[in-house]
């Protein structure tokens, strides 16, 4: 799911919002003032596929370990899967936790 699609879902009908809530999906804010690199895998060695703009929110589908990154929310090796083949460093996403908030990616 792309960030543009997430924004569409936030304004979705009650039924769509209930489906998202039932599945445990929610959006999380990217750190203020950050344009966040989205990579093709869980680490800084993977290519950048796009850049999220300042003020972006992301939906995390699953998480996996990868390269350790230091960011506004501490240092972490957790990477968030936000779409097919798209990952962001969890250290830049305000999940309210230092650990996993979604299932591990398979």
C-alpha positions as CSV (number, residue, x, y, z in Angstrom):
1,X,0.0,0.0,0.0
2,X,1.5,3.3,-1.0
3,X,1.4,6.4,1.2
4,X,-1.0,8.0,-1.3
5,X,-3.3,5.0,-0.9
6,X,-3.1,5.3,2.9
7,X,-4.3,8.8,2.7
8,X,-7.3,7.7,0.6
9,X,-8.1,5.0,3.2
10,X,-8.0,7.5,6.0
11,X,-10.9,9.3,4.4
12,X,-12.6,6.0,3.6
13,X,-16.1,4.9,4.4
14,X,-17.0,3.5,7.8
15,X,-16.9,-0.1,6.4
16,X,-13.4,0.3,5.0
17,X,-12.2,1.9,8.2
18,X,-13.7,-0.9,10.3
19,X,-12.0,-3.4,8.0
20,X,-8.6,-1.7,8.6
21,X,-9.3,-1.6,12.4
22,X,-10.3,-5.2,12.5
23,X,-7.1,-6.2,10.7
24,X,-5.0,-4.2,13.2
25,X,-3.6,-1.8,10.6
26,X,-3.0,1.8,11.4
27,X,-0.9,4.6,10.1
28,X,2.2,5.9,11.9
29,X,3.8,9.3,11.5
30,X,7.3,9.7,10.1
31,X,9.6,11.9,12.2
32,X,8.8,15.6,11.8
33,X,11.0,17.4,9.2
34,X,12.2,14.1,7.6
35,X,12.1,13.1,4.0
36,X,12.4,9.3,4.5
37,X,14.1,7.0,2.0
38,X,12.0,4.0,1.1
39,X,14.3,1.0,0.2
40,X,13.8,-2.2,-1.7
41,X,14.8,-4.3,1.3
42,X,15.5,-4.1,5.0
43,X,18.8,-2.2,5.1
44,X,20.8,0.7,3.9
45,X,22.5,-1.5,1.3
46,X,19.2,-1.8,-0.7
47,X,18.4,0.7,-3.4
48,X,16.1,3.7,-2.8
49,X,12.8,3.2,-4.6
50,X,11.2,6.5,-3.6
51,X,11.4,9.2,-0.9
52,X,8.5,10.0,1.4
53,X,7.8,13.7,1.9
54,X,7.9,15.6,5.2
55,X,4.7,14.9,7.2
56,X,4.1,11.4,5.7
57,X,2.3,8.7,7.5
58,X,2.9,5.0,6.8
59,X,1.0,1.7,7.3
60,X,3.2,-1.1,8.5
61,X,2.2,-4.5,7.3
62,X,5.0,-6.5,8.8
63,X,8.5,-5.9,10.2
64,X,11.9,-7.6,9.9
65,X,15.4,-7.2,11.2
66,X,18.1,-5.5,9.0
67,X,20.8,-2.9,9.1
68,X,20.9,-1.0,12.4
69,X,20.0,2.7,11.9
70,X,20.2,5.6,14.3
71,X,17.3,8.0,13.9
72,X,15.1,10.4,15.9
73,X,13.4,7.5,17.7
74,X,16.7,5.8,18.7
75,X,18.8,3.1,17.1
76,X,17.1,0.1,15.8
77,X,17.6,-2.8,13.3
78,X,13.9,-3.1,12.7
79,X,12.6,-2.3,9.2
80,X,9.0,-1.6,8.4
81,X,7.4,-3.1,5.3
82,X,5.0,-0.4,4.0
83,X,4.3,-1.9,0.6
84,X,5.4,-4.8,-1.7
85,X,9.2,-4.6,-1.7
86,X,9.2,-1.3,0.2
87,X,10.9,-0.8,3.6
88,X,11.6,2.1,5.9
89,X,13.9,2.2,9.0
90,X,11.7,2.0,12.1
91,X,14.0,4.5,13.9
92,X,12.3,7.2,11.8
93,X,8.7,6.0,12.4
94,X,6.8,7.0,15.6
95,X,5.4,3.7,16.6
96,X,5.6,4.4,20.3
97,X,7.7,1.3,20.9
98,X,11.3,0.2,20.8
99,X,10.3,-3.2,19.6
100,X,8.1,-4.9,17.0
101,X,4.5,-3.5,16.7
102,X,3.5,-5.8,13.8
103,X,4.2,-9.5,12.9
104,X,7.6,-10.4,11.4
105,X,7.6,-10.6,7.6
106,X,7.7,-14.1,6.2
